Amino acid sequence: MKGNSYDHKKIESKWQKIWEEQKLYQTPEGVTQKNKFYILPQLPYPSGEGLHVGHAEVYTACDIYARFQRMNGKKVLQVIGWDAFGLPAENFAIKNNVHPRINTNKAIDNFRNQIKSLGISVDWSREVGSHNPDYYKWTQWFFLLFYERGLAYRKKQKVNWCPSCKTVLANEQVVDGKCERCATEIEQREMEQWYLKITEYADRLYDDLDKIDWPKETIRRQKEWIGKKKGAEITFNLSVPGQKEGKHGVNVFTTRLDTIFGVTFVTVSPEVAKKWLDVGWQATDEVKKYVEDSLSRTDKERMAGAGDKTGVFTEVYAINPVNQEKVPVWVADYVLGDVGTGAVMGVPAHDERDFEFAKKYNLPIKVVVMPFMASKNEKNYQDAMNRITTEKVFTEDGVLVNSGNYDGLPSEEARKKILDDAQKDNWATEKTTYHLHDWSVSRQRFWGAPIPMVYDDRGKLHPVKKEDLPVILPEDVDFKPTGQSPLTYSDLFQKGVEEKYGKGWKREVDTLDTFMCSSWYYYRYLDPHNDQAFASEEALKKWMPVDFYLGGVEHVNGHLLYARFFTKVLYDAGYINFDEPFSVHRHQGTILGPDNHRMSKRWGNVINPTDVVEKYGADTARVYEMFMGPLEQDKSWNDNAVQGVRRFLVRIWNLVQDEKKSLADTSSETLQRLLHKTVQIVSDDTKNLKYNTAIARFMEFTNLWMRQGEQLSKDDTKTFLKLLAPYAPHMTEELYQKIKGSLAKPDLAPREKDQVIKEYKSIHLESWPSYDEKLIQEDNVTIVVQVNGKVRQTLDVRHQTAENKVEVIALVQQDEKVKKYLEGKQIKQEIFVPGKLVNFVV
């Protein structure tokens, strides 16, 4: 072959154009559940800043996997769309006085071009944008499905309010008490909002995590967020001054019913105390002021001060149902109204917070559970008792003491027995609680899908008919935030509803949380042009669930939870026959700047992948990002290492163009054996997403190939290029076609070119290479030598010899150590396992 220099710009633009013209990555026909492979890179938000190297990492990792699966015979679906609604686009529009649609579409065009420049093999005919009416029509359809099934409702309650974005945020959108988008401190306000009853699915969302292949840490974090706790709800009757004892009561949830004999006080939240005041409780002025002051602060402020716990005695007593002891009731601001029942039984010997509170206000500390060993020894018992009451609470399971008839029982057994007795006496019931709250989905902003609900002239709610979807986002809106929904002031928006329903009717003016849009996009990819359904029944049966999903760990308690919720609702409604959307999910690590900081304008360390592609090429960018380290780990950018990867690809380019090295009649024995071993290792590593070690193997192979006397045949060179193709798709395509003598020929006449294109078969449509088992065997094999079944020696022999019983036994019997065990013995039997073992029965 005629050699020339590696011109990445020319090669990459050429093949991207040909692949697009040939529709090489269009989703194939003939799909079945057995041959399909649905690969999903997480839906990107198209910011005005463009693609960053973290995006490039996700798309490259998915693309390598997609190309690998295609070459292994799978029918692959890989699509990219845009999570285009939301606060960042609207905030940018406000700042620059431009409609968010204009800037969003501009950002999408830029993202698309950048992704194409990386050679990502997606089916662009299925591209979707959540801001387009043909998409958000179905977001609105999903809302109506929730409403029909009693899962969408409107109520007034305390919400997270961002004073900068001037909108409500879901709990999952608040990070360390701040807005995840603008980092402003969150306030809490009483507002009427739309909610989805995700809590109705809490059990299934929790339990079904055990049946999917997700990272263990991701499962742990989502389970922790759902916060499933099994325990008991106990009713404490109250003794209120001036009222009949037992007329009122307060319910408390606990997971530690075994500690009920240790209750020395009860604390209620300011919210619970406020309810008591509202129904006529005659509290002291001190209590009233404390409740008023506490409720003026946010939950975050109250919890921030929880280190120095405060409270006031109410002059009310609670009656412990297990022993009829009266214990004081306090109002304390560290108890939150929306956690559990808003009341807590104080067991200071066995709970850190209760211990601190009891110490501060000189409340009794009663030990009722002891460590197992301490309960068996008098000195240990007394030491433990003193330590628990004065220094360190005991929060683990142990053995009950000071607990009446339950003394001596282990905690777990005691919990069951106490609950059984309590249920018989009607003072406690078994209960499961959750940390998870219903999902707040209404937003007081413009750039989102309108909520498809209307109010009649009496203020009664009605769902928009499905045939009237989509409810179009109007254009005549001043979208600057005021705290009121901007749609309130749109004449077009309100005029339309009066024309359709009658005078006095009004539309809902809040828009939907953008997570509503991103909770179902993977369904729309299946059938993006269907105007009769979010996806056809046929497409759903063929493609779902997703086989492999890659995305950021930051979405564990938001998007990933909501997507599972959507899928379970669809399953219950009979639209699908599965109830988990993502069979396998993995996270990519963060790519840090060269200074080991997160990339940020603040640090001046942002790496633009487009600059890397321009300077070094897409293939270099792809191989470098995958070579940086394990996919799931964080890693730092290194410009010198990028140049090293470029040099590695140039070496391959030069080797393939050297006919003596790449088109020899036969491959050199050592290199051929290493090639087959490379096929084995790269196949396993690529299948298991160990891209960095696969690339290291390519480098090891290339180093040997460069040595004097090492060469590959034409077929073996093609095998090597096929292995490398998912990683460096442009260069391998160019070299492969050169070897085949097809599209890479220069200066073809138009007619000749047409004929060549017809005969052209991309390297990416070839079958994945296989290896010869005989050629991957190591030069030496370890043979275990036993005498009467006991290991006496191990010997390394050449793999050609290791299969031959006569030769192996002859070698073994010559070994000095083995001779010692056979000397003077009669060999009754020789047991030989080829390539593994010799056992002499003597």
C-alpha positions in Angstrom: 0.0 0.0 0.0 1.1 3.5 -0.7 1.8 5.2 2.6 0.8 8.7 3.6 0.6 10.7 6.8 -2.2 10.4 9.3 -4.5 13.3 8.5 -7.3 12.9 11.1 -9.4 15.9 9.8 -9.6 14.5 6.3 -10.2 10.9 7.4 -12.8 11.7 10.0 -14.9 14.1 8.0 -14.8 11.7 5.0 -16.1 8.7 6.9 -18.7 10.6 8.9 -20.1 11.8 5.6 -20.2 8.3 4.1 -21.7 6.7 7.2 -24.5 9.4 7.2 -25.1 8.9 3.4 -25.2 5.1 3.8 -27.5 5.4 6.9 -25.1 3.0 8.5 -26.4 3.4 12.0 -30.1 3.5 11.3 -32.0 1.2 13.6 -32.3 -2.2 11.9 -35.4 -4.2 11.1 -36.1 -7.8 12.2 -35.7 -7.0 15.9 -36.7 -9.6 18.5 -36.2 -9.8 22.3 -33.4 -12.3 21.7 -31.3 -10.3 19.2 -32.0 -6.7 20.3 -29.6 -4.5 22.4 -30.9 -1.2 23.6 -28.1 1.1 24.7 -29.0 4.4 26.4 -26.7 7.3 27.1 -28.3 9.6 29.7 -30.4 12.4 28.2 -28.3 15.5 28.0 -29.3 19.0 28.9 -28.1 21.2 26.0 -26.5 24.1 27.7 -25.2 27.1 25.9 -21.6 26.2 26.9 -21.7 23.2 24.7 -20.4 19.6 25.1 -17.8 19.0 27.8 -15.5 16.1 28.2 -17.9 14.5 30.7 -20.5 14.3 28.0 -17.9 12.9 25.6 -17.0 10.2 28.1 -20.6 9.0 28.3 -21.2 9.0 24.6 -17.9 7.4 23.7 -18.3 4.7 26.4 -21.8 3.9 25.1 -20.7 4.0 21.5 -17.9 1.6 22.0 -20.4 -0.8 23.5 -22.9 -0.2 20.7 -20.3 -1.0 18.0 -19.1 -4.0 19.9 -22.6 -5.4 20.2 -23.4 -4.8 16.5 -20.3 -6.7 15.5 -21.4 -9.5 17.8 -24.7 -9.8 15.9 -27.0 -7.7 18.0 -29.6 -5.3 16.5 -28.6 -2.1 18.3 -30.8 0.9 19.2 -28.8 3.9 20.2 -30.4 7.4 20.1 -29.6 10.8 21.6 -32.3 13.5 22.4 -32.4 16.6 24.5 -33.7 17.4 28.0 -34.5 20.9 26.7 -36.9 22.5 29.2 -35.9 23.8 32.6 -34.5 26.6 34.7 -31.0 27.1 33.2 -32.4 27.9 29.7 -35.0 30.2 31.1 -32.5 32.0 33.4 -30.1 32.4 30.4 -33.0 33.8 28.4 -33.9 36.3 31.1 -30.3 37.4 31.4 -29.8 37.9 27.7 -33.4 39.0 26.8 -33.9 36.3 24.3 -36.7 33.7 24.1 -35.5 30.3 25.6 -36.6 28.4 22.5 -34.2 30.4 20.3 -31.2 29.7 22.6 -32.2 26.1 23.3 -32.4 25.3 19.6 -29.1 27.0 19.0 -27.5 25.0 21.8 -29.0 21.7 20.5 -27.5 22.4 17.0 -24.1 22.9 18.6 -24.4 19.8 20.8 -25.5 17.7 17.8 -22.5 18.8 15.7 -20.1 18.2 18.5 -21.5 14.7 19.1 -21.3 13.9 15.4 -17.7 15.1 15.3 -16.8 12.3 17.8 -18.2 9.7 15.4 -20.9 8.5 17.8 -23.1 5.9 16.0 -26.6 7.0 16.8 -29.8 6.9 14.8 -30.4 10.6 14.3 -33.8 9.9 12.6 -35.1 9.2 16.1 -33.8 12.4 17.8 -36.3 14.1 20.2 -36.4 17.3 22.2 -38.5 17.6 25.3 -39.4 21.2 24.4 -41.2 20.3 21.2 -45.0 20.0 21.2 -44.9 16.5 19.6 -42.9 15.4 22.7 -44.5 17.3 25.5 -47.9 16.2 24.3 -47.0 12.9 25.7 -45.5 14.3 28.9 -49.0 15.9 29.4 -50.6 12.5 28.5 -48.5 10.9 31.3 -49.7 13.5 33.8 -53.3 12.7 32.8 -52.6 9.0 33.3 -51.4 9.7 36.8 -54.5 11.9 37.4 -56.9 9.2 36.1 -55.3 6.6 38.4 -55.6 8.9 41.5 -51.9 9.5 41.6 -51.9 13.3 40.8 -53.4 15.7 43.3 -53.2 19.3 44.4 -52.7 20.4 48.0 -51.4 23.2 50.1 -48.3 22.4 52.2 -44.8 23.6 53.1 -42.6 23.5 50.0 -39.0 24.3 49.0 -38.8 27.7 47.5 -35.8 29.1 45.6 -35.9 32.9 46.0 -33.5 33.4 43.0 -35.3 31.1 40.5 -38.6 32.1 42.1 -40.1 28.6 41.9 -40.8 25.5 43.9 -38.2 22.7 44.0 -38.7 19.0 44.8 -36.8 17.6 47.7 -34.5 15.8 45.3 -33.6 19.2 43.7 -32.3 20.6 47.0 -28.6 19.8 47.7 -27.3 20.7 51.2 -30.1 23.2 51.6 -29.5 24.9 48.4 -31.0 25.0 44.9 -29.2 22.5 42.7 -29.3 24.9 39.8 -28.2 28.2 41.3 -26.9 27.3 44.8 -29.2 29.8 46.5 -30.3 29.0 50.0 -33.8 27.5 50.0 -36.7 29.0 51.9 -39.9 27.1 52.9 -43.3 28.5 52.1 -46.9 27.3 52.3 -48.1 26.9 48.8 -50.7 25.0 46.8 -48.9 22.6 44.4 -49.4 19.6 42.2 -48.0 16.3 43.6 -47.6 12.8 42.3 -48.2 9.9 44.8 -44.8 8.3 44.4 -45.2 7.1 48.0 -47.8 4.7 46.9 -45.1 2.8 45.1 -42.5 3.1 47.9 -42.6 -0.6 48.8 -42.1 -1.8 45.2 -39.5 0.9 44.4 -37.5 -0.3 47.5 -37.9 -4.1 47.1 -37.5 -4.3 43.3 -34.0 -2.8 43.5 -32.9 -6.3 44.4 -33.8 -7.7 41.0 -31.8 -5.3 38.8 -28.1 -5.1 37.9 -27.1 -1.7 39.2 -24.0 -0.7 41.2 -24.4 -1.7 44.9 -23.7 1.8 46.1 -26.5 3.2 43.8 -28.9 0.6 45.2 -27.9 1.5 48.7 -28.3 5.2 48.2 -31.7 4.8 46.6 -32.9 2.5 49.3 -31.6 5.0 51.9 -33.5 7.8 50.1 -36.8 5.8 50.1 -36.0 5.2 53.7 -38.2 2.1 54.4 -38.4 1.4 58.1 -40.4 -1.3 59.7 -41.6 -0.8 63.3 -44.6 0.0 65.4 -46.9 3.0 65.8 -47.7 3.5 69.5 -50.5 5.5 71.0 -49.6 7.4 74.2 -52.7 8.7 76.0 -52.2 12.2 77.3 -52.8 13.8 80.7 -53.7 17.4 79.9 -54.4 19.9 82.7 -58.1 20.6 83.1 -59.2 17.7 80.8 -60.1 14.1 81.4 -57.1 11.9 81.4 -56.9 9.8 78.2 -59.3 12.0 76.2 -56.4 13.0 73.9 -53.5 11.0 72.6 -50.3 11.3 70.5 -49.0 8.7 68.1 -45.3 7.8 67.9 -43.4 5.7 65.4 -40.4 3.6 66.5 -38.2 0.9 65.1 -37.1 0.1 68.6 -40.1 -1.2 70.5 -37.7 -3.1 72.7 -36.7 0.2 74.3 -40.3 1.3 75.3 -39.6 0.7 79.0 -36.8 3.3 78.8 -39.1 6.2 77.7 -38.6 9.1 80.1 -40.2 11.9 78.0 -42.0 12.5 74.7 -41.1 15.3 72.3 -43.6 16.7 69.7 -42.7 19.0 66.8 -43.8 22.6 66.7 -46.1 21.6 63.8 -48.0 19.1 66.1 -48.1 21.7 68.9 -49.6 24.2 66.5 -52.4 21.8 65.6 -53.1 21.3 69.3 -53.2 25.1 69.7 -55.6 25.4 66.7 -58.1 23.1 68.4 -58.2 24.9 71.7 -55.2 23.7 73.8 -54.6 26.2 76.5 -50.8 26.3 76.5 -48.6 28.6 78.4 -47.3 31.8 76.8 -43.8 30.3 76.8 -45.0 27.4 74.7 -46.9 29.6 72.3 -43.9 31.8 71.7 -41.6 28.9 71.3 -43.9 27.3 68.7 -44.3 30.6 66.8 -40.5 31.2 66.8 -39.8 27.7 65.6 -42.2 27.7 62.8 -40.8 31.0 61.5 -37.5 29.1 60.7 -36.9 26.6 57.9 -36.4 22.9 58.5 -32.8 23.4 57.5 -32.3 26.2 60.0 -33.9 24.1 62.7 -31.7 21.1 62.0 -28.6 23.3 61.7 -29.2 24.2 65.3 -29.9 20.6 66.4 -26.5 20.3 68.0 -27.7 22.6 70.7 -31.2 21.2 71.2 -33.9 23.4 72.6 -37.4 22.7 73.9 -40.1 23.7 76.4 -42.1 21.6 78.8 -45.8 21.7 77.9 -47.2 20.8 81.3 -48.8 17.8 79.5 -47.9 14.3 80.4 -47.9 11.1 78.2 -48.9 7.8 79.7 -46.6 5.0 78.7 -48.9 2.2 77.6 -46.6 -0.6 78.6 -46.3 0.3 82.3 -48.7 3.3 82.8 -45.8 5.6 83.8 -46.4 9.3 83.2 -43.6 11.1 81.4 -43.4 14.8 80.5 -44.3 16.0 77.0 -41.9 18.7 75.5 -42.1 20.7 72.3 -38.7 20.6 70.5 -37.7 22.2 67.2 -35.4 19.4 66.2 -38.5 17.2 65.7 -39.9 17.9 62.3 -43.6 17.8 61.5 -43.3 15.8 58.3 -41.0 13.1 59.6 -42.9 10.1 60.9 -45.8 11.3 63.1 -44.1 14.5 64.2 -43.7 13.1 67.7 -40.8 11.1 69.2 -40.6 8.9 72.3 -37.5 10.0 74.3 -35.3 7.0 75.2 -32.1 8.8 76.3 -30.1 5.7 77.2 -30.5 4.3 73.7 -30.6 7.3 71.3 -28.0 10.0 70.8 -30.4 12.9 70.2 -32.6 11.9 73.2 -29.5 11.6 75.4 -28.3 15.1 74.5 -31.8 16.5 75.2 -32.1 14.7 78.5 -28.7 15.8 79.7 -29.5 19.4 78.9 -32.9 19.4 80.7 -32.0 17.0 83.5 -34.5 14.3 82.4 -34.1 10.8 83.7 -32.0 8.2 81.8 -33.2 4.7 82.1 -31.2 1.7 80.7 -33.4 -1.0 79.3 -31.1 -2.8 76.8 -27.6 -4.0 77.7 -24.8 -5.4 75.6 -24.9 -9.3 75.5 -21.7 -9.9 77.4 -22.3 -7.1 80.0 -25.6 -8.7 81.1 -23.8 -12.0 82.1 -21.2 -10.5 84.5 -22.0 -8.3 87.5 -18.9 -6.0 87.1 -19.4 -5.7 83.4 -23.1 -5.0 84.0 -22.4 -2.2 86.4 -19.7 -0.7 84.2 -21.9 -0.7 81.2 -24.8 0.8 83.2 -22.6 3.7 84.4 -21.2 4.3 80.9 -24.6 4.3 79.2 -26.1 6.8 81.7 -23.2 9.1 81.8 -21.0 8.9 78.7 -22.0 6.8 75.7 -25.5 5.6 74.8 -26.0 2.0 73.7 -27.9 2.0 70.4 -27.4 -1.5 69.2 -29.4 -4.6 69.9 -28.7 -6.4 73.1 -30.5 -8.1 76.0 -33.5 -6.4 77.8 -33.2 -5.3 81.4 -35.6 -3.2 83.6 -38.3 -4.3 81.3 -40.7 -6.3 83.4 -41.7 -9.7 82.0 -39.4 -9.1 78.9 -36.2 -9.1 80.9 -33.5 -11.4 79.5 -35.0 -11.5 76.0 -32.7 -10.5 73.0 -33.9 -7.3 71.3 -35.2 -8.8 68.2 -37.3 -11.4 70.0 -38.5 -8.8 72.5 -39.7 -6.5 69.7 -41.9 -9.3 68.3 -43.3 -10.3 71.7 -44.0 -6.7 72.9 -45.7 -6.0 69.5 -47.9 -9.1 69.8 -48.9 -8.1 73.3 -49.4 -4.5 72.3 -51.7 -5.4 69.4 -53.8 -7.6 71.7 -54.1 -4.6 74.1 -54.7 -2.1 71.3 -52.0 0.3 72.1 -49.6 -0.3 69.1 -49.8 -1.5 65.5 -47.2 -2.8 63.2 -46.3 -0.1 60.6 -43.8 0.7 57.8 -42.7 4.3 57.3 -40.7 6.0 54.5 -38.4 8.9 54.2 -39.7 9.3 50.6 -42.3 12.1 50.1 -44.7 12.7 47.3 -43.1 14.4 44.3 -43.9 18.1 43.8 -44.2 18.6 40.1 -45.6 22.1 39.5 -43.3 25.0 38.8 -44.0 28.7 38.7 -41.9 29.2 35.6 -42.5 29.6 31.9 -40.1 27.1 30.2 -41.8 23.8 30.8 -44.7 21.7 29.7 -48.1 23.3 30.6 -50.1 21.2 33.1 -53.1 19.9 31.2 -55.8 20.9 33.7 -58.6 23.5 33.6 -60.8 25.2 36.2 -64.4 25.9 35.6 -66.1 29.2 36.6 -66.7 27.8 40.1 -63.0 26.9 40.5 -63.5 23.1 40.1 -60.7 21.2 38.5 -61.1 19.2 35.2 -58.6 17.3 33.1 -58.0 18.4 29.5 -59.3 15.8 27.1 -56.6 13.7 25.6 -57.7 14.5 22.1 -57.0 18.2 22.9 -53.3 17.6 23.7 -50.9 19.1 23.5 -51.7 22.2 25.5 -49.3 24.5 23.7 -46.9 26.8 25.5 -47.8 30.3 24.3 -45.4 32.8 22.8 -46.9 36.0 24.2 -45.3 35.7 27.6 -43.1 37.9 29.7 -41.1 35.1 31.3 -39.2 37.2 33.9 -39.8 35.5 37.2 -42.1 37.2 39.7 -43.1 34.3 42.0 -46.3 34.0 40.0 -46.5 31.6 37.0 -45.7 33.7 33.8 -48.6 31.9 32.0 -51.0 33.8 34.3 -50.4 36.9 32.1 -50.7 35.3 28.7 -53.9 36.4 26.9 -53.5 33.7 24.2 -53.2 31.0 26.8 -56.4 32.0 28.7 -58.3 33.1 25.6 -58.1 29.6 24.1 -59.6 27.9 27.1 -62.6 30.3 27.2 -63.2 29.7 23.5 -63.2 26.0 24.1 -65.0 25.6 27.4 -66.9 28.7 28.2 -66.6 32.1 29.9 -64.9 32.1 33.2 -62.9 28.9 32.6 -59.2 29.1 33.2 -56.2 27.0 32.5 -53.7 25.7 35.1 -50.8 28.2 34.8 -48.0 26.2 36.5 -45.7 24.2 34.3 -44.4 20.7 34.9 -41.0 19.9 36.6 -38.5 19.1 33.8 -38.0 15.7 35.5 -41.4 14.8 34.2 -40.0 15.1 30.7 -36.9 13.1 31.4 -38.7 10.3 33.2 -39.9 8.6 30.0 -37.7 9.7 27.0 -36.3 6.2 26.5 -39.8 5.1 25.5 -40.1 7.9 22.9 -36.9 6.8 21.2 -38.7 3.6 20.3 -41.3 5.3 18.2 -40.6 9.1 18.0 -42.9 10.0 15.1 -46.0 8.2 16.4 -48.8 10.8 17.0 -51.3 8.2 18.3 -49.3 6.9 21.3 -46.1 7.6 23.2 -44.8 4.4 21.6 -46.5 1.5 19.8 -47.2 -1.8 21.6 -45.1 -3.5 19.0 -42.1 -1.2 19.6 -42.4 -1.6 23.4 -42.4 -5.4 23.1 -39.5 -5.5 20.8 -37.1 -3.1 22.5 -37.8 -2.7 26.2 -36.5 -2.9 28.8 -33.2 -1.0 28.2 -30.3 -3.4 28.1 -27.6 -1.0 29.2 -27.9 2.5 30.6 -25.0 4.8 31.4 -25.3 8.1 33.4 -24.2 10.2 36.3 -24.4 9.1 39.9 -25.9 12.5 40.8 -29.3 11.3 39.4 -29.7 8.4 41.9 -32.4 10.0 44.0 -34.1 12.0 41.2 -34.3 10.9 37.6 -33.5 7.2 38.2 -36.2 7.0 40.9 -38.8 8.8 38.8 -38.1 6.7 35.7 -38.8 3.6 37.8 -42.0 5.1 39.1 -43.2 6.0 35.6 -42.5 2.4 34.5 -44.4 0.8 37.3 -47.4 3.0 36.7 -47.4 2.0 33.0 -47.1 -1.6 34.0 -50.1 -1.3 36.4 -52.1 0.5 33.7 -51.5 -2.5 31.3 -49.3 -0.7 28.7 -46.2 -2.8 29.2 -45.3 -6.3 30.5 -42.2 -5.3 32.6 -41.9 -3.1 35.6 -38.2 -2.0 35.6 -37.0 0.2 32.8 -33.2 -0.4 33.0 -31.9 -3.9 33.3 -28.3 -2.9 33.6 -27.1 0.5 34.8 -23.6 1.9 35.3 -22.1 5.3 36.2 -19.2 7.0 34.7 -16.7 8.8 36.9 -16.0 12.6 36.7 -13.2 13.9 34.5 -11.3 16.5 36.5 -9.2 19.3 35.2 -5.4 19.0 34.9 -5.2 20.6 38.4 -7.4 17.8 39.9 -10.2 20.2 40.5 -13.7 19.8 39.0 -13.7 21.5 35.7 -15.2 25.0 36.1 -14.9 28.5 34.7 -14.0 29.5 38.2 -10.8 27.4 38.1 -10.1 28.2 34.4 -9.5 24.4 33.8 -12.3 23.6 31.4 -11.3 21.3 28.5 -13.4 21.6 25.4 -13.6 18.2 23.6 -14.1 20.1 20.3 -10.6 21.6 20.7 -9.2 18.1 21.3 -11.0 16.7 18.2 -9.7 19.6 16.1 -6.1 19.3 17.3 -5.7 15.6 17.7 -8.7 13.9 16.1 -11.9 12.2 17.4 -10.2 8.8 17.5 -7.5 10.2 19.8 -10.1 11.9 22.0 -12.1 8.7 22.3 -9.2 6.4 23.0 -7.7 8.8 25.5 -10.8 9.3 27.5 -11.3 5.6 27.8 -7.6 5.0 28.6 -7.6 7.5 31.5 -8.7 4.9 34.0 -11.6 2.6 35.0 -14.9 4.0 33.5 -16.5 4.4 36.9 -13.7 6.2 38.6 -12.8 10.0 38.7 -9.7 10.9 36.8 -7.7 14.0 35.9 -7.0 15.3 32.4 -3.4 15.2 31.2 -2.4 16.9 27.9 0.8 14.9 27.7 -1.1 11.7 27.9 -3.4 12.9 25.0 -0.3 13.4 22.9 0.9 9.9 23.9 -2.4 8.3 22.6 -2.1 10.3 19.4 1.4 8.8 18.9 0.1 5.3 19.6 -2.5 5.7 16.8 0.1 7.1 14.4 2.2 4.0 15.1 -0.7 1.8 14.1 -1.3 3.9 11.0 2.3 3.5 9.9 2.4 -0.2 10.7 -0.6 -1.0 8.6 0.6 1.0 5.7 4.0 -0.9 5.8 3.2 -3.9 3.6 6.1 -5.9 5.0 4.5 -5.5 8.5 0.8 -5.8 7.6 0.5 -7.7 4.4 3.0 -10.6 4.8 2.2 -14.0 3.5 2.1 -15.4 7.0 2.2 -13.8 10.5 5.2 -14.4 12.7 4.4 -17.1 15.3 4.9 -14.9 18.4 2.8 -12.1 17.1 0.1 -14.4 15.9 -0.1 -16.0 19.3 -0.3 -12.6 20.9 -3.0 -11.5 18.5 -5.2 -14.4 19.5 -4.6 -13.7 23.1 -5.4 -10.0 22.4 -8.7 -11.0 20.8 -9.6 -13.0 24.0 -8.7 -10.3 26.4 -10.1 -7.3 24.5 -13.3 -9.2 23.9 -13.7 -9.9 27.7 -12.6 -6.3 28.7 -14.9 -4.6 26.2 -17.9 -6.8 27.3 -17.2 -5.8 30.9 -16.6 -2.1 30.2 -12.9 -2.4 31.1 -11.9 -0.1 28.2 -8.7 1.1 29.8 -7.2 -2.4 30.1 -8.3 -3.3 26.6 -6.5 -0.3 25.2 -3.4 -1.2 27.3 -3.5 -4.6 25.5 -3.6 -2.9 22.1 -0.5 -0.9 23.1 1.3 -4.1 24.3 0.5 -5.8 21.0 1.6 -2.7 19.0 4.9 -2.6 20.8 5.7 -6.2 19.8 4.5 -5.6 16.2 7.0 -2.8 15.8 10.0 -5.1 16.6 12.3 -6.3 13.9 11.0 -9.5 12.3 7.5 -9.3 13.6 4.7 -9.2 11.0 1.1 -9.9 10.3 -0.7 -11.4 7.3 -3.4 -9.4 5.6 -6.2 -11.4 7.4 -4.6 -11.0 10.8 -4.1 -7.3 10.2 -7.9 -7.1 9.4 -8.6 -8.9 12.6 -6.5 -6.4 14.6 -8.4 -3.5 13.0 -11.8 -5.1 13.7 -10.8 -5.3 17.4 -9.8 -1.6 17.4 -12.7 -0.4 15.4 -15.2 0.4 18.3 -12.5 2.5 19.9 -11.0 4.3 16.9 -13.8 4.0 14.3 -12.5 6.5 11.6 -8.9 5.4 11.4 -9.8 1.7 11.4 -12.4 2.2 8.7 -9.9 4.0 6.5 -7.1 1.4 6.9 -9.5 -1.5 6.5 -10.9 -0.2 3.3 -7.4 0.4 2.0 -6.5 -3.2 2.7 -9.6 -4.3 0.9 -8.9 -1.9 -1.9 -12.4 -0.3 -1.8 -13.5 3.2 -0.8 -10.1 4.3 0.2 -8.9 4.4 -3.4 -8.0 8.0 -4.5 -9.1 9.7 -7.7 -12.0 7.3 -8.7 -14.2 8.4 -11.6 -17.8 9.1 -10.6 -19.1 5.8 -12.1 -16.3 3.8 -10.5 -17.0 5.4 -7.2 -20.8 4.5 -7.4 -19.8 0.9 -8.0 -17.4 0.8 -5.2 -20.0 2.3 -2.8 -22.4 -0.4 -3.8 -19.8 -3.0 -2.9 -18.6 -1.2 0.2 -19.1 -3.0 3.5 -18.1 -1.1 6.6 -15.7 -2.6 9.1 -18.4 -1.7 11.7 -20.8 -4.2 10.1 -18.2 -7.0 10.1 -18.3 -9.9 12.6 -16.3 -9.6 15.8 -13.1 -11.7 15.6 -12.8 -15.0 17.3 -9.7 -16.7 18.6 -8.1 -20.1 18.4 -8.0 -21.9 21.7 -4.7 -23.6 20.9 -3.0 -20.3 20.1 -4.0 -18.7 23.4 -2.4 -21.3 25.5 0.6 -20.1 27.5 4.0 -21.4 26.5 4.3 -23.1 29.9 1.6 -25.0 31.8 1.8 -25.8 35.5 1.3 -29.5 36.3 0.3 -30.4 39.8 2.0 -33.6 41.1 0.3 -35.6 43.8 1.3 -38.8 45.6 -1.7 -40.6 47.1 -3.8 -37.5 46.6 -1.4 -35.1 48.4 0.3 -32.3 46.5 4.1 -32.9 46.6 5.3 -30.7 43.7 4.3 -28.4 40.8 6.2 -28.4 37.6 6.2 -26.0 34.6 6.2 -27.8 31.2 5.7 -26.6 27.7 2.0 -26.5 26.6 2.8 -28.8 23.7 4.1 -31.4 26.1 1.4 -30.9 28.8 -1.2 -32.9 26.8 1.1 -36.0 26.4 0.8 -38.5 29.3 4.0 -40.4 28.5 6.2 -37.3 28.2 4.7 -35.6 31.3 5.1 -38.7 33.6 8.7 -39.1 32.4 9.5 -35.5 33.2 7.8 -35.8 36.6 9.7 -38.9 37.6 13.0 -37.2 36.9 12.3 -34.5 39.4 14.4 -34.9 42.6 11.6 -33.9 45.0 9.1 -36.3 43.4 11.7 -39.1 43.4 11.9 -38.9 47.2 8.2 -39.7 47.6 8.3 -42.5 45.0 11.6 -44.2 46.2 11.0 -47.7 47.5 7.3 -47.5 46.6 5.3 -49.6 44.1 3.2 -47.4 41.7 -0.2 -49.0 41.5 -1.8 -46.4 39.3 -1.0 -43.3 37.4 -3.8 -40.8 37.1 -3.3 -38.1 34.4 -5.4 -35.0 33.7 -4.0 -33.5 30.5 -2.4 -30.1 31.1 -3.3 -30.1 34.8 -2.4 -33.0 37.1 -0.5 -36.3 37.7 -1.4 -38.4 40.7 0.7 -41.5 41.6 -1.2 -44.0 43.7 1.5 -46.0 45.6 
